Amino acid sequence: MKMFERILFFFVLPILAVLLYPPDMLLGGAAVIIVIVLLFIGLGILLMQGRDLALTFSIFVQGMNAIIRLMMFFSNGFTPQGQANAAFVITSLLGLALSVWLLMRLDRSDVRIQMVR
């Protein structure tokens, strides 16, 4: 795995998967966004060092993100009249797909082998 791929898998994509919401939902929580970004940067550093517990935690966080997005999808994606909130539906589906893909990708053996080195 190249350095670019490691940075992408360990830093950029996990942050994007968790914070992929419409801008109007994120505006009220700027401080929380900073904390989340710092948490994922720390987690990425631990992953680059080859810590198995960090990999387990990263996989857990992506799984929880997928579950939470599924739970929030219908209650926030559609009004009681049945009209879709297009921004939320699109970002939610993209975040869900990215989280599930990262969940499966981080659990592969080539990622674990690269962490040992």
NORWO-V786829 format. One record per helix or strand of 3 or more residues. SS is the DSSP state (2 for helix, 1 for strand). FROM is the first residue (numbers start at 1). TO is the last residue. If there is no record, write none. Layout:
ss->SS from->FROM to->TO
ss->SS from->FROM to->TO
This chain:
ss->2 from->3 to->19
ss->2 from->23 to->48
ss->2 from->52 to->77
ss->2 from->86 to->106
ss->2 from->109 to->116
